[in-house]
Amino acid sequence: MAVPAAVELVDLALKATAAYGRPDLGSRLEHTRKRLIDPDVRVLIVGEFKQGKSQLVNALVNAPVCPVDDDISTAVPTVVKHAETAVAWVVREPEGEGTPQRTEVPVGKLAEHVSEGGNPGNRSRLSYAEVGLPRKLLAGGLVLVDTPGVGGLASAHGAATMSALPSADAVLLVSDAAQEYTGPELEFLRSAMALCPNVACVLTKTDLYPHWRRIRELNEGHLRTAGIEADILPISSALRLHAAKTQDKELMEESGFTELIQFLLRRVVARADDLDRRSTSQDVLAVADQLNTEFKSELAAQENPERAAALVSELQRAKARADELKQRTSRWQITLNDGVADLQSDIDYDLRDRLRATGREAEELIDAADPADIWEQFSEWLHQQVAAAASANFVWAAERARFLAGQVAEHFAEGADIPLPDLRFDQSQSIAGKVEALAKPEVEKFGVGQKLFTGMRGGYGGMLMIGMATTVAGLGLLNPVSLGAGLLFGGKTVRDERKRLLAKRKSDAKQAVRRHIDEVTFQVGKGSRDMLRRTQRSLRDHFSSLADEVSTSLAQSVMAAQNAVKTDTSQRERRIRDLKAEIARLDAMAERARKLAAGVKPQAAVPVGKAS
């Protein structure tokens, strides 16, 4: 439970909604409380192949939960979170429509499911693995996500992982001290900064590379040149594990993990706590305002009976505006539906346009050279281009979705005379689907034996044809002319076969590129569409429930103001005192909410009860 004061305040507000007969407001607070008592703070561990991501996770939790070996790479994302006892599950994708299947597995055998060696190509169709550990570091809600290293950041799978960034509270880019940052790493950092609030760089394996300080200086220069503001934290996972085993504090400091853990606790978990405080404060303030509406309206009517009729008319007009907000024809509803539809079309077109341009350039490169000679460099170039296109598309989609959310909020505010809380979207726990690497086409061998056989076949036909023609001139079947023709025809047959095989290699390479781009379009496009659908549902549910709350509050305010006129003089003074007391209680609750957001210790609880 990250913020006990916030939970206490929500419980008080829930008692108030129950006492005042507003279960509709209570449902919002129940959702707030559920979020508070399960405060997952997701940290994505990303990086190129074999940079020490899994070992970093193991060192943080002081347990071998992620497989580590020179010839083993992570093939399935691994989620590490707090649990009372050590436990592990694998989550399998459903065959068709349905919910993912969770299967418990022994922690010691997790590598058989999440590594490339035990589960090559993810043939088990696992979405991700989940590990629970009784660790103090994780007790505050910290969740570590070890992303696959297969393919690296400059792969389509790395680009598809971008869809998980908006749901992350922090991203750690892991790169070892063997070399300075590469282009794909800097590009990933630039994209991550646009999607995630906290991004840090971890420089691993400082125990293996004495020149790591020089590498850090070079990396800091690259970050400044790229305009990226991110801390670089040098660490040694091996030293951390040894220090934890021997309880050596000096070695722990030397490992660099003290600074990394402080970053996670103070910059990530603490910031999430601050967000919980602010969001809880906003929710409680909104509830207090809704509850106060009825009492303040009745109080105004009780204190000024002669203005009751005008007050009722004003409240009825406000209720009519609130009721309009619930209609599908309301401006915010139209803006949301049309905006999401337009955005889906624009994002899909943008992705296809970027990838088609990459595909055309790839085919030009294939036409200009033999794919068998350039395939390694070509596949690396294509992965980088596809990753850059997919990342740019997803960043643009996220930015457009945020802009649309702002537009919808503005249009909703035009019809509601209440302050709007900051919008929050439910974080998706899904991990991006894997995009297979570019498949290398099979190269048909054309060695010396095949060339000799092909040449003899063509030469025999040519020698036979010319030899028969020269027999008319009285020459034998085998003569200098027919033998020369056989050599010419044999050479031409070999050259034609070589051209045919080259054309086939180019055709197969182009087909492989098209299949790969089609797979990227499917996986990355799905991630963008899912994000937009979540945005649409969140906005729709958020503002629909808010419109219902406002309408209910105003309806009760109208009834209270109308009933106030019927109150006789003897009862009016007592009722005014009761109303002021209830308003004071709600104001005290609202003050606690404001102090919670400001980080000030809340005052003692004020009992809240129904006015008599």
SEDRENPA-235718 format. One record per residue (C-alpha): residue number from 1; residue in one letter; z, x, y. Coordinates in steps of 0.1 Angstrom, whole numbers. Layout:
> num,residuo,pz,px,py
> NUM,a,Z,X,Y;
...
//
This chain:
> num,residuo,pz,px,py
> 1,m,0,0,0;
> 2,a,-13,20,30;
> 3,v,4,2,59;
> 4,p,35,-17,49;
> 5,a,40,-30,85;
> 6,a,6,-46,84;
> 7,v,14,-63,51;
> 8,e,47,-76,65;
> 9,l,29,-89,96;
> 10,v,3,-107,75;
> 11,d,30,-123,53;
> 12,l,47,-136,85;
> 13,a,14,-150,97;
> 14,l,8,-166,63;
> 15,k,42,-184,66;
> 16,a,32,-196,100;
> 17,t,-1,-211,88;
> 18,a,17,-228,60;
> 19,a,44,-241,83;
> 20,y,18,-254,108;
> 21,g,-4,-270,82;
> 22,r,-34,-247,87;
> 23,p,-45,-236,52;
> 24,d,-80,-227,66;
> 25,l,-65,-199,86;
> 26,g,-44,-188,56;
> 27,s,-75,-181,36;
> 28,r,-86,-155,61;
> 29,l,-51,-138,60;
> 30,e,-51,-139,22;
> 31,h,-83,-119,23;
> 32,t,-67,-95,48;
> 33,r,-37,-90,26;
> 34,k,-58,-84,-5;
> 35,r,-76,-57,14;
> 36,l,-43,-41,25;
> 37,i,-27,-39,-9;
> 38,d,-58,-24,-25;
> 39,p,-67,1,2;
> 40,d,-95,22,-15;
> 41,v,-107,50,7;
> 42,r,-140,62,-8;
> 43,v,-150,99,-4;
> 44,l,-185,108,-17;
> 45,i,-189,144,-31;
> 46,v,-225,153,-26;
> 47,g,-246,185,-28;
> 48,e,-274,204,-45;
> 49,f,-275,213,-82;
> 50,k,-247,236,-94;
> 51,q,-228,240,-61;
> 52,g,-194,232,-75;
> 53,k,-190,195,-69;
> 54,s,-174,186,-102;
> 55,q,-151,216,-101;
> 56,l,-140,206,-66;
> 57,v,-130,172,-79;
> 58,n,-111,187,-108;
> 59,a,-93,211,-85;
> 60,l,-83,183,-61;
> 61,v,-67,162,-88;
> 62,n,-56,193,-109;
> 63,a,-72,178,-141;
> 64,p,-105,184,-160;
> 65,v,-119,150,-154;
> 66,c,-155,161,-145;
> 67,p,-175,183,-169;
> 68,v,-181,218,-157;
> 69,d,-203,244,-174;
> 70,d,-231,267,-166;
> 71,d,-256,246,-185;
> 72,i,-241,212,-179;
> 73,s,-248,190,-149;
> 74,t,-234,156,-139;
> 75,a,-259,128,-148;
> 76,v,-237,98,-140;
> 77,p,-215,92,-109;
> 78,t,-178,96,-117;
> 79,v,-152,76,-97;
> 80,v,-117,91,-97;
> 81,k,-89,69,-84;
> 82,h,-51,64,-88;
> 83,a,-36,48,-119;
> 84,e,-2,48,-135;
> 85,t,-15,65,-166;
> 86,a,-46,86,-174;
> 87,v,-74,63,-184;
> 88,a,-112,63,-183;
> 89,w,-140,37,-184;
> 90,v,-178,38,-185;
> 91,v,-196,9,-167;
> 92,r,-230,0,-183;
> 93,e,-258,-17,-166;
> 94,p,-266,-52,-181;
> 95,e,-299,-56,-200;
> 96,g,-309,-86,-178;
> 97,e,-290,-109,-155;
> 98,g,-253,-105,-160;
> 99,t,-222,-85,-151;
> 100,p,-218,-48,-158;
> 101,q,-199,-40,-190;
> 102,r,-167,-19,-188;
> 103,t,-158,2,-219;
> 104,e,-127,23,-221;
> 105,v,-132,58,-235;
> 106,p,-108,87,-241;
> 107,v,-105,109,-210;
> 108,g,-111,140,-230;
> 109,k,-145,127,-242;
> 110,l,-157,116,-208;
> 111,a,-182,145,-206;
> 112,e,-201,131,-235;
> 113,h,-210,101,-213;
> 114,v,-214,115,-178;
> 115,s,-231,149,-184;
> 116,e,-267,156,-188;
> 117,g,-260,174,-221;
> 118,g,-241,144,-236;
> 119,n,-262,117,-220;
> 120,p,-296,132,-212;
> 121,g,-316,112,-187;
> 122,n,-288,86,-188;
> 123,r,-302,71,-219;
> 124,s,-270,51,-223;
> 125,r,-279,33,-191;
> 126,l,-245,38,-175;
> 127,s,-240,28,-139;
> 128,y,-210,50,-133;
> 129,a,-178,62,-149;
> 130,e,-143,55,-136;
> 131,v,-112,77,-142;
> 132,g,-76,67,-133;
> 133,l,-50,94,-128;
> 134,p,-13,94,-118;
> 135,r,-17,117,-88;
> 136,k,2,117,-55;
> 137,l,-30,126,-36;
> 138,l,-47,95,-49;
> 139,a,-17,72,-45;
> 140,g,-26,63,-9;
> 141,g,-59,48,-19;
> 142,l,-80,79,-19;
> 143,v,-110,75,-42;
> 144,l,-133,105,-51;
> 145,v,-169,99,-62;
> 146,d,-186,128,-79;
> 147,t,-223,122,-74;
> 148,p,-249,135,-99;
> 149,g,-263,170,-93;
> 150,v,-295,163,-113;
> 151,g,-324,168,-89;
> 152,g,-303,177,-59;
> 153,l,-304,163,-24;
> 154,a,-341,169,-20;
> 155,s,-349,145,-49;
> 156,a,-356,108,-49;
> 157,h,-323,102,-66;
> 158,g,-306,121,-38;
> 159,a,-324,98,-13;
> 160,a,-314,67,-33;
> 161,t,-277,78,-30;
> 162,m,-281,72,7;
> 163,s,-275,35,0;
> 164,a,-239,43,-9;
> 165,l,-231,61,24;
> 166,p,-224,30,45;
> 167,s,-197,20,21;
> 168,a,-181,54,21;
> 169,d,-152,63,44;
> 170,a,-161,100,42;
> 171,v,-187,124,28;
> 172,l,-181,160,17;
> 173,l,-213,181,15;
> 174,v,-207,208,-11;
> 175,s,-226,241,-9;
> 176,d,-216,274,-24;
> 177,a,-213,307,-5;
> 178,a,-243,323,-22;
> 179,q,-267,313,6;
> 180,e,-268,295,39;
> 181,y,-278,259,43;
> 182,t,-312,248,32;
> 183,g,-335,223,50;
> 184,p,-327,194,26;
> 185,e,-289,200,32;
> 186,l,-293,199,70;
> 187,e,-315,168,67;
> 188,f,-290,151,45;
> 189,l,-262,159,70;
> 190,r,-281,145,99;
> 191,s,-287,112,80;
> 192,a,-251,110,67;
> 193,m,-238,114,103;
> 194,a,-257,82,112;
> 195,l,-243,62,83;
> 196,c,-207,74,77;
> 197,p,-178,79,101;
> 198,n,-164,111,86;
> 199,v,-186,140,73;
> 200,a,-174,175,64;
> 201,c,-189,205,48;
> 202,v,-172,223,20;
> 203,l,-181,260,13;
> 204,t,-173,266,-24;
> 205,k,-169,297,-46;
> 206,t,-154,320,-19;
> 207,d,-138,339,-47;
> 208,l,-172,349,-61;
> 209,y,-189,359,-29;
> 210,p,-171,384,-6;
> 211,h,-196,377,22;
> 212,w,-187,341,25;
> 213,r,-175,345,61;
> 214,r,-209,356,71;
> 215,i,-224,326,53;
> 216,r,-200,303,71;
> 217,e,-211,318,105;
> 218,l,-247,313,97;
> 219,n,-241,277,86;
> 220,e,-221,270,118;
> 221,g,-252,283,137;
> 222,h,-275,260,118;
> 223,l,-252,230,125;
> 224,r,-252,238,162;
> 225,t,-290,242,163;
> 226,a,-294,208,144;
> 227,g,-269,191,168;
> 228,i,-245,183,139;
> 229,e,-208,182,145;
> 230,a,-190,188,112;
> 231,d,-162,210,100;
> 232,i,-169,237,75;
> 233,l,-140,241,50;
> 234,p,-142,273,28;
> 235,i,-125,268,-6;
> 236,s,-121,283,-40;
> 237,s,-116,258,-68;
> 238,a,-107,285,-93;
> 239,l,-79,299,-71;
> 240,r,-66,263,-65;
> 241,l,-64,256,-102;
> 242,h,-47,289,-109;
> 243,a,-23,284,-80;
> 244,a,-14,249,-93;
> 245,k,-8,264,-128;
> 246,t,14,292,-115;
> 247,q,30,274,-86;
> 248,d,18,302,-63;
> 249,k,20,290,-26;
> 250,e,3,320,-12;
> 251,l,-26,317,-36;
> 252,m,-28,280,-27;
> 253,e,-32,288,9;
> 254,e,-58,314,1;
> 255,s,-78,289,-19;
> 256,g,-84,268,12;
> 257,f,-74,235,-4;
> 258,t,-45,230,19;
> 259,e,-69,225,48;
> 260,l,-92,203,28;
> 261,i,-63,181,16;
> 262,q,-51,178,52;
> 263,f,-86,167,62;
> 264,l,-86,141,36;
> 265,l,-51,128,44;
> 266,r,-52,130,82;
> 267,r,-88,124,90;
> 268,v,-99,101,62;
> 269,v,-69,82,48;
> 270,a,-50,81,81;
> 271,r,-81,68,99;
> 272,a,-85,41,72;
> 273,d,-49,32,79;
> 274,d,-56,30,116;
> 275,l,-86,7,108;
> 276,d,-63,-14,87;
> 277,r,-39,-17,116;
> 278,r,-66,-27,141;
> 279,s,-83,-51,118;
> 280,t,-50,-67,108;
> 281,s,-40,-70,144;
> 282,q,-73,-87,152;
> 283,d,-69,-112,123;
> 284,v,-33,-120,132;
> 285,l,-42,-123,169;
> 286,a,-70,-147,161;
> 287,v,-48,-168,139;
> 288,a,-20,-169,166;
> 289,d,-46,-179,192;
> 290,q,-59,-207,170;
> 291,l,-23,-220,162;
> 292,n,-14,-218,199;
> 293,t,-44,-239,209;
> 294,e,-29,-271,197;
> 295,f,6,-264,212;
> 296,k,-8,-253,246;
> 297,s,-31,-283,248;
> 298,e,-2,-307,240;
> 299,l,21,-288,264;
> 300,a,-4,-292,292;
> 301,a,-7,-329,285;
> 302,q,31,-334,283;
> 303,e,37,-315,316;
> 304,n,9,-333,334;
> 305,p,3,-367,318;
> 306,e,-20,-377,347;
> 307,r,-44,-349,336;
> 308,a,-43,-358,300;
> 309,a,-76,-377,301;
> 310,a,-94,-349,317;
> 311,l,-79,-324,292;
> 312,v,-90,-345,263;
> 313,s,-125,-347,276;
> 314,e,-127,-309,281;
> 315,l,-113,-304,245;
> 316,q,-138,-328,231;
> 317,r,-167,-310,248;
> 318,a,-154,-277,234;
> 319,k,-152,-292,199;
> 320,a,-187,-305,202;
> 321,r,-199,-269,210;
> 322,a,-179,-256,180;
> 323,d,-194,-283,157;
> 324,e,-229,-272,169;
> 325,l,-221,-237,157;
> 326,k,-217,-250,121;
> 327,q,-252,-265,121;
> 328,r,-281,-246,106;
> 329,t,-301,-252,138;
> 330,s,-275,-233,159;
> 331,r,-288,-203,177;
> 332,w,-268,-177,158;
> 333,q,-279,-192,124;
> 334,i,-315,-190,134;
> 335,t,-311,-155,148;
> 336,l,-294,-144,115;
> 337,n,-320,-160,91;
> 338,d,-350,-150,111;
> 339,g,-336,-115,118;
> 340,v,-329,-107,82;
> 341,a,-363,-120,71;
> 342,d,-381,-99,97;
> 343,l,-360,-69,90;
> 344,q,-367,-71,52;
> 345,s,-404,-72,60;
> 346,d,-402,-43,85;
> 347,i,-381,-21,62;
> 348,d,-403,-27,32;
> 349,y,-435,-20,52;
> 350,d,-419,12,68;
> 351,l,-409,25,33;
> 352,r,-443,18,18;
> 353,d,-461,33,48;
> 354,r,-441,65,47;
> 355,l,-445,69,9;
> 356,r,-483,61,11;
> 357,a,-487,88,37;
> 358,t,-469,112,14;
> 359,g,-490,100,-16;
> 360,r,-523,106,3;
> 361,e,-512,141,13;
> 362,a,-501,149,-23;
> 363,e,-535,139,-36;
> 364,e,-552,161,-11;
> 365,l,-531,190,-23;
> 366,i,-539,182,-59;
> 367,d,-576,180,-51;
> 368,a,-575,215,-34;
> 369,a,-559,233,-64;
> 370,d,-553,233,-101;
> 371,p,-521,213,-107;
> 372,a,-511,236,-136;
> 373,d,-510,265,-112;
> 374,i,-491,249,-84;
> 375,w,-470,223,-102;
> 376,e,-435,239,-97;
> 377,q,-440,243,-59;
> 378,f,-458,210,-56;
> 379,s,-431,190,-73;
> 380,e,-404,206,-51;
> 381,w,-425,198,-20;
> 382,l,-431,162,-31;
> 383,h,-394,156,-39;
> 384,q,-385,169,-4;
> 385,q,-411,146,13;
> 386,v,-401,116,-7;
> 387,a,-364,122,-1;
> 388,a,-370,126,37;
> 389,a,-391,94,38;
> 390,a,-366,74,18;
> 391,s,-336,87,38;
> 392,a,-353,80,72;
> 393,n,-361,45,60;
> 394,f,-326,37,49;
> 395,v,-310,51,81;
> 396,w,-334,29,101;
> 397,a,-325,-1,80;
> 398,a,-288,5,85;
> 399,e,-292,9,123;
> 400,r,-313,-22,126;
> 401,a,-288,-42,105;
> 402,r,-260,-32,129;
> 403,f,-281,-42,159;
> 404,l,-288,-76,143;
> 405,a,-251,-81,137;
> 406,g,-245,-75,174;
> 407,q,-272,-100,183;
> 408,v,-257,-127,160;
> 409,a,-222,-120,175;
> 410,e,-235,-124,210;
> 411,h,-253,-157,202;
> 412,f,-222,-170,185;
> 413,a,-200,-161,214;
> 414,e,-222,-182,237;
> 415,g,-210,-214,219;
> 416,a,-173,-204,213;
> 417,d,-147,-200,240;
> 418,i,-127,-175,220;
> 419,p,-126,-137,218;
> 420,l,-145,-124,188;
> 421,p,-129,-98,165;
> 422,d,-148,-67,154;
> 423,l,-172,-74,126;
> 424,r,-164,-59,92;
> 425,f,-186,-59,61;
> 426,d,-174,-58,26;
> 427,q,-180,-24,11;
> 428,s,-202,-23,-19;
> 429,q,-188,-5,-49;
> 430,s,-222,-1,-66;
> 431,i,-238,33,-71;
> 432,a,-274,37,-63;
> 433,g,-299,34,-92;
> 434,k,-312,66,-106;
> 435,v,-348,77,-98;
> 436,e,-364,98,-125;
> 437,a,-378,131,-114;
> 438,l,-415,136,-111;
> 439,a,-429,138,-146;
> 440,k,-451,168,-153;
> 441,p,-484,158,-169;
> 442,e,-493,174,-203;
> 443,v,-517,202,-200;
> 444,e,-543,203,-227;
> 445,k,-547,239,-240;
> 446,f,-580,257,-236;
> 447,g,-575,291,-250;
> 448,v,-598,317,-264;
> 449,g,-603,298,-297;
> 450,q,-611,265,-280;
> 451,k,-635,282,-256;
> 452,l,-653,300,-285;
> 453,f,-655,268,-305;
> 454,t,-668,248,-275;
> 455,g,-693,275,-266;
> 456,m,-706,278,-302;
> 457,r,-710,240,-303;
> 458,g,-730,239,-271;
> 459,g,-749,271,-279;
> 460,y,-759,259,-313;
> 461,g,-774,227,-298;
> 462,g,-793,246,-271;
> 463,m,-806,273,-295;
> 464,l,-818,246,-320;
> 465,m,-835,226,-293;
> 466,i,-853,256,-277;
> 467,g,-860,272,-311;
> 468,m,-878,241,-323;
> 469,a,-898,239,-291;
> 470,t,-909,276,-294;
> 471,t,-921,271,-330;
> 472,v,-951,253,-314;
> 473,a,-961,287,-300;
> 474,g,-958,303,-334;
> 475,l,-924,318,-329;
> 476,g,-896,316,-354;
> 477,l,-866,293,-350;
> 478,l,-844,323,-341;
> 479,n,-861,343,-314;
> 480,p,-851,360,-282;
> 481,v,-859,328,-262;
> 482,s,-838,305,-284;
> 483,l,-809,329,-286;
> 484,g,-809,333,-248;
> 485,a,-810,295,-244;
> 486,g,-781,293,-269;
> 487,l,-760,316,-248;
> 488,l,-769,297,-216;
> 489,f,-761,263,-231;
> 490,g,-729,277,-246;
> 491,g,-717,291,-213;
> 492,k,-726,258,-195;
> 493,t,-707,238,-221;
> 494,v,-676,260,-217;
> 495,r,-678,256,-179;
> 496,d,-683,218,-182;
> 497,e,-653,215,-205;
> 498,r,-632,236,-181;
> 499,k,-642,212,-152;
> 500,r,-635,182,-174;
> 501,l,-600,195,-182;
> 502,l,-594,203,-146;
> 503,a,-605,169,-135;
> 504,k,-582,154,-162;
> 505,r,-553,174,-150;
> 506,k,-558,163,-114;
> 507,s,-562,127,-125;
> 508,d,-530,129,-146;
> 509,a,-511,146,-117;
> 510,k,-522,118,-93;
> 511,q,-511,92,-117;
> 512,a,-477,109,-121;
> 513,v,-473,110,-83;
> 514,r,-482,73,-80;
> 515,r,-457,64,-107;
> 516,h,-430,84,-91;
> 517,i,-437,69,-57;
> 518,d,-437,34,-72;
> 519,e,-403,41,-88;
> 520,v,-389,54,-55;
> 521,t,-402,24,-37;
> 522,f,-385,1,-62;
> 523,q,-351,18,-63;
> 524,v,-348,27,-26;
> 525,g,-363,-6,-15;
> 526,k,-338,-24,-37;
> 527,g,-310,-5,-20;
> 528,s,-322,-15,14;
> 529,r,-327,-51,5;
> 530,d,-292,-53,-11;
> 531,m,-277,-39,20;
> 532,l,-295,-65,41;
> 533,r,-284,-93,18;
> 534,r,-248,-82,20;
> 535,t,-251,-80,58;
> 536,q,-265,-115,59;
> 537,r,-238,-130,36;
> 538,s,-210,-112,55;
> 539,l,-222,-125,89;
> 540,r,-229,-160,76;
> 541,d,-195,-163,59;
> 542,h,-177,-146,88;
> 543,f,-191,-168,115;
> 544,s,-192,-200,95;
> 545,s,-154,-197,87;
> 546,l,-147,-189,123;
> 547,a,-167,-220,135;
> 548,d,-147,-241,110;
> 549,e,-114,-227,123;
> 550,v,-123,-233,159;
> 551,s,-135,-268,152;
> 552,t,-103,-277,133;
> 553,s,-81,-262,160;
> 554,l,-98,-281,187;
> 555,a,-97,-314,167;
> 556,q,-60,-310,163;
> 557,s,-57,-301,200;
> 558,v,-75,-334,210;
> 559,m,-52,-354,188;
> 560,a,-21,-337,202;
> 561,a,-32,-342,238;
> 562,q,-40,-379,231;
> 563,n,-6,-384,214;
> 564,a,12,-367,243;
> 565,v,2,-396,266;
> 566,k,21,-420,243;
> 567,t,53,-400,245;
> 568,d,81,-417,266;
> 569,t,100,-399,293;
> 570,s,131,-393,272;
> 571,q,112,-376,245;
> 572,r,89,-357,267;
> 573,e,114,-331,279;
> 574,r,127,-324,244;
> 575,r,91,-321,232;
> 576,i,82,-297,260;
> 577,r,112,-275,250;
> 578,d,101,-275,214;
> 579,l,65,-267,223;
> 580,k,76,-238,245;
> 581,a,98,-225,217;
> 582,e,69,-226,192;
> 583,i,45,-209,217;
> 584,a,71,-182,222;
> 585,r,74,-176,185;
> 586,l,36,-173,182;
> 587,d,35,-151,212;
> 588,a,61,-129,196;
> 589,m,39,-126,165;
> 590,a,9,-118,186;
> 591,e,29,-91,204;
> 592,r,38,-76,171;
> 593,a,1,-76,162;
> 594,r,-8,-58,195;
> 595,k,19,-32,189;
> 596,l,6,-27,154;
> 597,a,-28,-18,167;
> 598,a,-13,5,193;
> 599,g,7,23,166;
> 600,v,40,12,181;
> 601,k,68,3,157;
> 602,p,69,-36,156;
> 603,q,100,-54,166;
> 604,a,122,-73,142;
> 605,a,107,-104,126;
> 606,v,108,-136,145;
> 607,p,112,-168,124;
> 608,v,83,-192,127;
> 609,g,88,-229,119;
> 610,k,72,-263,125;
> 611,a,81,-279,158;
> 612,s,102,-310,155;
//
